[in-house]
Amino acid sequence: MERTIPSTESEEVELYQRTYYSLLRSTAEVKIRTLGEVHTGMNSLLHATAREDRPDMSAFIYSLLRLPPQIPHVRLVILGQSIDVFTRSGFGDISSWEETSAVARRRRCYFNEDDTLACFIASRSDIDDMIPLLSAFQIEWNKLHHRLQRIPEKSSLQEMCESEAGYSLLAELLEIPAEDFDRLYAVWDENFGSYLEKIASSMCDLRVQLLSGSLSEYRRATHAWWDNIINTSPNLATSPVYFVSSNIHSIINVLSGYAKQHQEDLIHYLQLPGNAGLLNEWKDIQAQRVNSSYENFMYYIMKKYQQTSGGHSLITEQAAHEKELGIHRIPSDRSFNVEAQVIELSKLNPELMDSRLEGEESIDWLKNSDSLILNIDYPLGMAAYNILSEASSQAGSILGIYIMGKAATLNGVIGDVMISNVVHDEHSQNTYLFQNCFDAADVIPDLVYGTVLDNQKAVTVRGTFLQNTRYMDVFYREGYTDIEMEAGPFLSAVYEMYRPTRHPINEIINMYGLPFDLGIVHYASDTPLSKGTNLGAGSLSYYGMDSTYAVTLAIIRRIFHLEQNRHH
């Protein structure tokens, strides 16, 4: 059939990928600097000024947030699928090293407290993510190094950072806008001065080594991940299952009612010093001066409170509360970092659920349900294909598949919700047409700040850095406005769940008439056409939860609706 989208392949991006994949076949360490030219040559939207002398702080901060905090001390990055892979390669038991992870990327890593970082990879998408991150980090580090060399030797960077005048002068000398300098300070905090001195003292010369890039090792890691889940919840193998890819907090917050039960403790936390802004927000919600969700605010405050010494005990209490309600958290073990949750619908207590589920038809029938929700912390790229393929072949009958994730939007703003019924997948080059079980009406009732855009077209890209202006132009001209990383691989696995062959390559695939429910919804976390603005600029914060919970409630209502029909 004729394609619905022109080829989005970019020679520069393809050259970059071919180069690092060919280099990583080596059994020796590969220097990141050998990739510098092809990295800058692809003209990535996330690294727009890679070739320029002035620092690209958006790219630098974006990389910092997605690499472990020890990265300034690292010389060698080793990539493998499991602890066994690292052990067989002579690195010993890396689980004895310091476990670490990035602020904005759920990738399990271990640091040997010297100069070596071991990172777990779940699929080739992790390579497409890690190599550009390391390249961007090194390029921008070295730009800063050269600029810091121009500062008079008599000036102490540490002392300059400790005074307001010195701090401002340093930003001026480095020709970094004050706003960008403040963002970097927010990332490094008390290490700001010492890290600048480290940058000034030495160039960055990272090396990377891929221990195994075989498909069999990815499958082995995925199988080990599944075994860990099934050992905890063996009933997954025989029960009807609703598969959800979302996050590790929203579904269980809505279903467990734990925050509601501890409202008094949370309000007391708001009255502590330093929380004046949040306390005022709470008063505005109570007085209905702002149209914010009371429940969302409680979920947000609970997470912040649990990160304090006074609220840390609530983490254990919450886990016990959830277990009584048939909600089982299953951390990943000895492989990639994708937490899972198994929820027994029959054990849930409707009286404890989020009040926004009230007004629905009576859900007392839940106690007779034999179904489970398997919720996974949304994976990166091709790991989605591996995970759904494993779950669909090992679990009981799949009743529904629901995907909630982040995406960049070309026609909306951060916080909007996009619902697509067309997905072009850059991994398989397939264009998938499907009946999305969700539309705008399912999300609008619970969305306060954003807009719902349904009937959209999405593109699944290989990596966040692996896009340039030509990519965006082709997408936008063809009406593809939702740019994300997981829907295509999930749909490739869905194809194999109801067809007798492996998913094809470079075809238009009509997926209407599936024997199970399918819903894919994204919320906008990035606007790449806004020059210089990307996720390196900040986070979604409390207001970003608005779209997350609106989508979460839509998914739960859909599951309840289908399950009620099964029992009537």
C-alpha positions in Angstrom: 0.0 0.0 0.0 1.1 3.6 -0.5 2.7 5.3 2.5 0.8 8.0 4.3 4.0 9.8 5.3 7.1 10.6 3.2 10.3 9.0 4.3 11.5 10.8 7.5 15.0 9.4 7.3 17.7 12.0 7.6 21.1 11.2 6.1 22.8 13.1 9.0 20.9 11.2 11.7 21.3 7.8 9.9 25.1 8.5 9.6 25.3 9.3 13.3 23.5 6.0 14.2 25.5 3.9 11.8 28.7 5.4 13.2 28.1 4.7 16.8 26.6 1.2 16.2 29.7 0.2 14.2 32.0 1.6 16.8 30.2 -0.1 19.7 30.8 -3.5 18.0 34.3 -3.2 19.2 35.4 -5.1 22.3 37.5 -2.1 23.3 36.5 1.2 24.8 35.2 3.8 22.4 36.0 7.5 22.9 33.0 9.7 22.7 35.1 12.4 21.0 35.2 10.2 17.9 31.5 10.9 17.6 31.7 14.7 18.0 31.6 15.6 14.3 28.7 13.3 13.4 26.8 14.4 16.5 27.0 18.1 15.6 26.5 17.3 12.0 23.0 15.9 12.5 21.8 19.4 13.6 19.7 18.1 16.4 16.8 20.3 17.6 17.8 19.5 21.2 21.4 20.6 20.5 20.8 23.5 18.1 24.1 25.3 18.8 26.4 22.3 19.1 28.9 23.8 16.6 28.9 27.2 18.1 31.5 28.4 20.6 28.9 29.7 23.1 27.6 27.0 25.5 24.2 25.5 24.7 22.9 25.4 28.2 19.5 23.8 27.3 21.4 20.8 25.8 23.8 20.6 28.7 21.1 20.7 31.4 18.9 18.3 29.4 21.8 15.9 29.4 22.7 16.5 33.1 19.1 15.7 34.2 19.2 12.4 32.2 22.6 11.2 33.4 23.4 10.2 37.0 24.8 13.0 39.2 28.2 11.3 39.4 28.7 11.9 35.7 31.3 14.8 36.3 33.6 12.1 37.9 33.1 9.4 35.2 35.7 8.4 32.6 34.2 5.1 31.4 30.5 4.2 30.8 29.8 0.5 30.4 26.4 -0.7 29.0 24.9 -4.1 29.6 21.5 -5.8 30.0 21.9 -7.6 33.3 24.2 -8.1 36.3 25.3 -11.4 34.7 26.5 -9.6 31.6 28.7 -7.3 33.6 30.0 -10.2 35.7 30.9 -12.3 32.6 32.7 -9.3 31.1 35.1 -9.1 34.1 33.6 -6.2 36.1 32.6 -8.4 39.0 29.3 -8.0 41.0 28.4 -4.4 40.1 25.5 -4.6 42.6 28.1 -4.0 45.3 28.8 -0.6 43.7 26.9 2.6 44.6 23.4 2.4 43.0 22.4 5.6 41.3 20.1 7.0 38.6 19.2 10.2 36.9 16.7 12.8 37.9 14.7 12.6 34.6 15.5 9.1 33.3 14.7 5.8 35.0 17.8 3.9 34.1 19.4 1.7 36.8 23.1 2.6 37.1 26.0 1.7 39.4 29.0 3.8 40.2 32.3 2.3 41.4 33.0 5.5 43.4 36.0 6.1 41.2 35.6 6.7 37.4 33.3 3.9 36.0 29.6 4.0 35.6 27.7 0.8 34.7 24.2 1.4 33.1 21.5 -1.2 32.3 20.0 -1.1 28.9 16.6 -2.7 28.0 16.8 -2.4 24.2 18.7 -0.6 21.5 16.6 2.5 22.3 18.7 2.9 25.4 21.8 3.1 23.2 20.0 5.7 21.0 19.4 7.7 24.2 22.7 7.3 26.0 25.2 8.0 23.2 23.7 11.4 22.2 23.4 12.3 25.9 27.0 11.6 26.6 28.1 13.4 23.4 26.1 16.5 24.2 27.4 16.5 27.8 31.0 16.2 26.7 30.7 18.8 23.9 29.2 21.4 26.3 31.5 20.6 29.2 34.5 21.2 26.9 33.0 24.5 25.7 32.7 25.6 29.3 36.3 24.4 29.9 37.7 26.7 27.2 35.7 29.6 28.5 36.7 29.1 32.1 40.4 29.2 31.0 39.9 32.8 30.1 39.0 33.8 33.6 42.0 35.4 35.5 44.0 32.9 37.5 43.6 35.0 40.6 39.9 34.5 40.6 38.6 31.5 42.7 35.5 30.1 41.0 34.3 28.8 44.4 34.6 32.3 46.0 33.0 33.9 43.0 30.0 31.6 43.3 29.6 32.5 47.0 28.8 36.2 46.4 26.0 37.7 44.4 28.4 40.1 42.5 30.9 37.3 41.7 28.1 35.0 40.6 26.7 37.6 38.2 30.2 38.4 36.9 31.0 34.8 36.3 27.8 34.4 34.2 28.8 37.5 32.3 32.3 36.3 31.6 31.0 32.9 30.4 28.4 34.7 28.2 25.7 32.6 29.7 22.3 34.3 30.3 21.4 34.7 33.9 18.3 32.5 33.6 20.4 29.6 32.2 23.1 30.1 34.8 20.4 29.9 37.5 19.0 26.7 36.0 22.5 25.1 36.1 22.9 26.2 39.7 19.5 24.6 40.6 20.8 21.2 39.1 24.2 21.3 40.9 23.2 23.2 44.1 26.0 23.0 46.7 28.3 21.3 44.1 28.0 24.3 41.7 31.4 25.9 42.5 33.4 22.7 42.9 32.0 21.4 39.6 32.9 24.6 37.8 36.4 24.2 39.2 36.5 20.6 37.9 35.4 21.8 34.5 38.1 24.5 34.5 40.8 22.0 35.5 40.3 19.3 32.8 38.7 18.5 29.5 36.0 15.8 29.4 37.1 12.7 27.6 34.4 10.0 28.1 34.7 6.5 26.8 31.9 4.0 26.4 31.8 0.2 26.0 28.9 -1.9 25.0 29.3 -5.4 26.6 26.6 -7.1 24.6 24.2 -5.8 21.9 22.5 -9.0 21.0 18.8 -9.4 20.7 19.1 -12.6 22.8 20.5 -10.7 25.8 17.6 -8.1 25.6 15.1 -11.0 25.5 17.0 -12.7 28.4 16.8 -9.5 30.5 13.1 -9.1 29.7 12.4 -12.7 30.6 14.2 -12.2 34.0 12.2 -9.0 34.6 9.0 -11.0 34.0 10.0 -13.9 36.2 10.5 -11.5 39.1 6.9 -10.3 38.6 5.3 -13.7 38.2 7.1 -15.1 41.2 5.4 -12.3 43.3 2.0 -12.6 41.6 1.6 -16.1 40.1 -2.1 -15.5 39.4 -1.0 -13.3 36.5 -0.4 -16.4 34.5 -4.1 -17.5 34.5 -6.2 -14.4 35.3 -7.7 -12.0 32.8 -5.4 -8.9 32.6 -5.8 -5.2 31.8 -2.3 -4.1 30.7 -1.4 -0.5 31.5 1.8 1.5 30.8 1.7 4.7 32.8 3.7 5.6 35.9 4.1 4.2 39.4 2.0 6.7 41.3 -1.2 7.9 39.7 -3.3 4.7 39.4 -2.6 3.5 42.9 -3.1 7.0 44.3 -6.6 7.1 42.7 -7.5 3.5 43.7 -6.0 3.3 47.2 -7.2 6.5 48.9 -4.1 6.7 51.1 -3.6 10.5 50.7 -7.3 11.1 51.6 -6.9 9.1 54.8 -3.8 11.2 55.8 -5.1 14.6 54.8 -4.6 16.0 58.4 -0.9 15.1 58.4 -0.5 16.6 54.9 -2.1 19.9 55.9 0.1 20.0 59.0 3.1 19.6 56.7 1.9 22.6 54.7 2.1 24.8 57.8 5.8 24.1 58.4 8.4 26.8 57.5 9.2 27.0 53.9 5.8 25.9 52.6 4.1 29.2 52.5 3.5 29.1 48.7 1.9 25.6 48.9 -0.2 26.6 51.9 -1.6 29.6 50.0 -2.4 27.3 47.1 -4.3 25.0 49.5 -6.2 28.0 50.9 -7.1 29.1 47.4 -8.4 25.6 46.5 -10.4 25.5 49.7 -11.9 28.9 49.0 -12.5 27.9 45.4 -10.5 30.9 44.2 -8.6 28.6 41.8 -10.1 25.8 39.8 -7.5 23.2 40.9 -8.1 19.7 41.9 -8.1 19.0 45.7 -7.1 15.4 45.1 -4.2 16.2 42.7 -2.9 18.7 45.3 -3.0 16.1 48.0 -1.1 13.5 45.8 1.5 16.1 45.1 2.0 17.2 48.7 2.1 13.5 49.9 5.0 12.8 47.6 6.9 15.9 48.9 6.1 15.1 52.5 7.4 11.5 52.1 10.7 12.9 51.0 11.2 14.6 54.4 12.4 12.9 57.6 9.0 13.5 59.2 7.1 11.9 56.4 9.4 9.1 55.5 7.5 6.6 57.7 4.4 7.1 55.5 6.2 5.2 52.7 6.1 1.9 54.6 2.6 2.6 55.9 1.4 3.3 52.4 2.8 0.0 51.1 1.0 -1.9 53.8 -2.2 -0.1 53.1 -2.0 -0.9 49.4 -1.2 -4.5 50.1 -4.4 -4.9 52.1 -6.3 -3.6 49.0 -4.6 -6.1 46.7 -2.2 -3.6 45.2 1.3 -5.1 44.9 4.4 -3.1 44.0 7.1 -5.1 42.3 10.5 -3.4 41.9 12.6 -4.7 39.1 15.5 -6.9 40.2 18.9 -7.5 38.6 17.8 -6.0 35.3 16.5 -2.8 33.8 14.5 -0.4 36.0 10.8 -0.8 35.1 8.7 -1.2 38.2 5.4 -3.1 37.9 2.2 -3.1 40.0 -0.3 -5.9 40.1 -3.8 -4.8 41.3 -6.5 -7.3 42.3 -9.8 -5.6 41.4 -11.8 -7.8 43.8 -9.9 -6.4 46.8 -10.3 -2.7 46.1 -12.5 -0.6 48.4 -14.8 1.7 46.4 -15.3 3.9 49.5 -11.6 4.8 49.6 -11.2 5.7 45.9 -10.7 9.2 44.4 -13.9 11.2 44.8 -13.9 11.9 41.1 -14.9 8.3 40.5 -18.1 9.0 42.5 -21.2 9.5 40.5 -20.3 6.5 38.4 -22.6 3.5 38.5 -22.3 1.4 41.6 -19.0 -0.6 41.5 -19.9 -3.0 44.3 -19.6 -5.7 41.6 -15.8 -5.3 41.9 -15.7 -7.8 44.7 -16.8 -10.5 42.2 -14.1 -9.6 39.6 -11.5 -12.2 38.7 -9.3 -9.7 36.7 -6.0 -8.0 37.4 -4.5 -4.7 36.3 -0.8 -5.0 35.4 0.6 -1.5 35.4 4.2 -0.9 34.4 6.3 2.2 34.7 6.3 3.3 31.0 9.5 2.0 29.3 11.8 3.6 26.8 11.4 2.9 23.1 11.9 -0.7 22.0 11.7 -1.9 25.6 8.0 -1.4 25.2 7.9 -4.0 22.4 9.9 -6.5 24.4 7.9 -6.1 27.6 4.4 -6.3 25.9 5.5 -9.3 23.8 6.7 -11.0 27.0 3.6 -10.1 29.0 1.1 -11.1 26.3 2.7 -14.5 25.8 3.0 -15.3 29.5 0.0 -13.7 31.2 -3.6 -14.8 31.1 -6.0 -13.4 28.5 -5.4 -9.7 27.8 -8.7 -7.7 28.0 -7.3 -4.3 27.3 -4.1 -2.4 26.6 -3.8 1.2 27.7 -0.8 3.4 27.1 -0.3 6.8 28.9 3.0 8.6 28.3 4.8 11.9 27.7 5.1 13.4 24.2 6.3 16.5 22.5 3.6 18.5 20.7 3.9 20.6 17.5 0.5 22.2 17.8 -0.3 22.4 21.5 1.3 23.6 24.8 2.7 21.8 27.8 -0.1 20.1 29.8 -2.3 19.4 26.8 -3.6 15.9 26.1 -3.2 14.3 22.7 -5.3 11.3 21.6 -4.1 9.7 18.3 -5.6 7.1 16.0 -2.6 7.1 13.6 0.9 6.2 14.6 4.0 6.2 12.3 6.7 4.1 13.9 10.3 5.0 12.9 11.6 1.6 14.2 9.5 -0.6 11.9 8.7 2.2 9.4 5.0 1.0 9.7 2.1 3.4 9.9 -0.6 2.0 12.2 -4.3 2.9 11.9 -6.4 1.9 14.9 -9.6 2.6 16.8 -8.5 4.4 19.9 -11.0 3.6 22.7 -10.6 7.1 24.1 -11.7 10.5 22.8 -11.8 14.0 24.1 -15.0 13.5 26.1 -13.3 10.8 28.3 -10.6 13.3 29.5 -12.2 16.7 29.5 -14.3 16.4 32.7 -11.1 16.1 34.8 -8.8 18.4 32.9 -8.5 21.8 34.5 -5.6 23.6 32.7 -5.0 21.9 29.4 -6.8 21.2 26.2 -7.6 17.8 24.8 -6.7 17.2 21.1 -8.1 14.0 19.8 -8.0 12.5 16.2 -4.3 13.3 16.2 -1.4 11.6 14.3 1.7 10.5 16.3 5.2 9.7 15.3 7.3 7.3 17.4 10.9 8.5 17.1 14.1 6.6 18.0 15.5 9.1 20.4 15.0 12.6 21.7 18.2 13.9 20.2 17.7 12.1 16.9 15.5 14.7 15.3 16.3 17.8 13.3 14.5 20.6 11.5 13.8 18.4 8.5 12.1 15.8 10.7 9.9 18.4 12.2 9.0 19.9 8.8 8.0 16.6 7.3 6.0 15.6 10.4 4.1 18.9 10.6 3.3 19.2 6.9 1.8 15.7 7.0 -0.3 16.5 10.1 1.8 14.5 12.6 1.8 16.6 15.7 2.4 14.1 18.5 6.1 13.1 18.9 6.8 10.3 21.4 8.9 7.1 21.9 6.7 4.1 22.9 3.5 3.8 20.9 5.0 2.3 17.8 6.8 -0.5 19.6 3.7 -1.2 21.6 1.7 -1.4 18.4 4.2 -3.8 16.8 3.7 -6.1 19.8 -0.1 -5.6 19.6 0.0 -6.7 15.9 1.7 -10.0 16.9 -1.0 -10.6 19.6 -3.7 -11.1 17.0 -1.9 -11.9 13.8 0.1 -15.2 13.1 3.2 -13.5 11.9 5.9 -11.1 13.1 5.0 -7.5 12.5 5.9 -6.4 8.9 8.3 -3.5 7.9 7.3 -0.3 6.0 3.6 -1.0 5.6 0.3 0.7 6.4 -1.4 -1.6 8.9 -5.1 -1.4 9.6 -5.6 -2.5 13.3 -9.4 -2.0 13.5 -11.4 -4.9 14.9 -8.9 -6.0 17.6 -10.2 -8.7 19.9 -9.3 -6.6 22.9 -9.6 -2.9 24.0 -6.8 -0.5 22.9 -6.2 3.1 24.1 -3.2 5.4 23.7 -3.1 8.9 25.2 -0.2 11.3 25.7 0.2 14.5 27.6 2.5 17.2 26.3 5.7 17.7 28.2 7.7 19.4 25.5 7.2 22.0 22.6 10.3 21.4 20.3 9.3 24.2 17.9 9.7 26.7 20.7 13.3 27.7 20.1 15.6 27.0 23.0 12.8 25.5 25.1 12.8 21.8 26.0 12.5 19.6 29.0 16.0 20.8 30.1 14.2 24.0 31.1 12.3 22.5 34.0 9.7 20.0 35.0 5.9 19.8 34.8 5.6 20.3 38.6 2.1 20.2 40.3 0.3 21.7 37.4 1.7 18.9 35.2 -0.2 16.4 37.3 -3.5 17.8 35.9 -3.2 16.0 32.6 -1.6 12.9 34.2 -4.6 12.4 36.5 -7.2 13.3 33.9 -5.9 10.5 31.7 -5.5 8.1 34.7 -9.1 8.6 35.6 -10.2 7.9 32.0 -8.2 4.7 32.0 -9.7 3.5 35.3 -13.3 4.3 34.2 -12.7 2.4 30.9 -11.5 -0.7 32.8 -14.4 -0.5 35.2 -16.8 -0.1 32.4 -15.5 -3.2 30.6 -15.3 -5.2 33.7 -18.8 -4.4 34.7 -20.0 -5.6 31.3 -18.1 -8.8 31.8 -20.0 -9.5 35.0 -23.5 -8.6 33.8 
